[in-house]
Amino acid sequence: MTFSRAACLAAAAALAAGCGRATLEARGRAAAVVEAEGWAPIEPSDPLGTRRRSLADAEKKAVEQVAGVYVAARTRVEQDAVIEQRVLSRVEGYIDSYQVLGRRRQDGFLKTRIRAVVSLGKLDDELRGSGLRPAGPPGAPRVAVLLSPGSLAAPALRAAFAGQGFVVVEDTAAADLLVEGRAEVHDVANDYVPELRSARARVEVEAIDQDSGRVLGRAGRDASAADVSAELAEAKALAAAGELAGKGLASALSAELKTRDQILVRISGLSGFERVRAVADALRLEPDIQDVVLERYADGRADFRVATRRLTAERLGALLASEKGLRLSPQDVKPFALTLQAR
């Protein structure tokens, strides 16, 4: 028998006892079964509150385990506060069910160990809604935008890159890519509505890889706008041209980086989320791999997005197969896709 969270709390309140030790299963849903231990200081005057706090900490750690595999390593470091506030503060929404495996008192703490079913669909929705899992290029490259000083096109360029999954930074030294270029704008005659002022802008930009100095892509876009003053018309035209140029360049870069740097690793037959996490950990320890993100896990199949500039899919398959603890066998190898079977 599987107990829901509400049922367990009700039972704890009524009986001061934990849930039963029945086996929890994901039952084919997009869910992960993980074990976690929560701690809470023992308050003799509030035994029920101590139990609840210990249980809540265990639930939080269960969700944190899963979120750690679903979010890129760089994102976890840079957005730790956001993850804490937006995701880990509402763990009850992601735990479908759980069972208490045991409780023990140690060094003034009550320690509660649980096995929890964490909803991957709900967690993924929250991570994407918070901007923590953008469907962007591998490795979530940092981008710094350098345009002519004070250009009103720069904010629109930055927004366009952020909207496509790039991490926009102000510090050029911390950027992986520099987006440089020029923006120009001039007044044009408005023959249709004489009382309005019109302007036409053009933004030309290129993306430069900081490591190699190579130009990875270029884009140039034009846009027009009209308003009651020349200043407003020019500002609108620059913003529109900046947005169009940013979207065009970001889209081209994302496609280029995915085909060049990303390998889809699909593994079937993984019996539990612990094995999924073991694969992710093994991949992240490989020095030639930049980042690893779990894209999907359901029905025993996990899809990983692996960012690497040196490893081929064939070589990556050989490395995974050589890890005896993972027990994986390559089934199909394509230039940017690798399929394996868990034994």
Secondary structure, DSSP 8 states (H G I E B T S, - for coil): ----HHHHHHHHHHHS----------TTSSEEEEEEEEEEE--TT-HHHHHHHHHHHHHHHHHHHHHHHHS-HHHHHHTHHHIIIIIGGGGGGTEEEEEEEEEEEETTEEEEEEEEEEEHHHHHHHHHHTTSS-S-STT--EEEEE-STT-TTHHHHHHHHHHTT-EE-S-GGG-SEEEEEEEEEEEE--SS-TTSEEEEEEEEEEEEETTT--EEEEEEEEEEEEESSHHHHHHHHHHHHHHHHHHHHHHHHHHHHHHHHEEEEEEE---SHHHHHHHHHHHHTSTTEEEEEEEEEETTEEEEEEEESS--HHHHHHHHHH-TTT-EEEEEEETTEEEEEE-
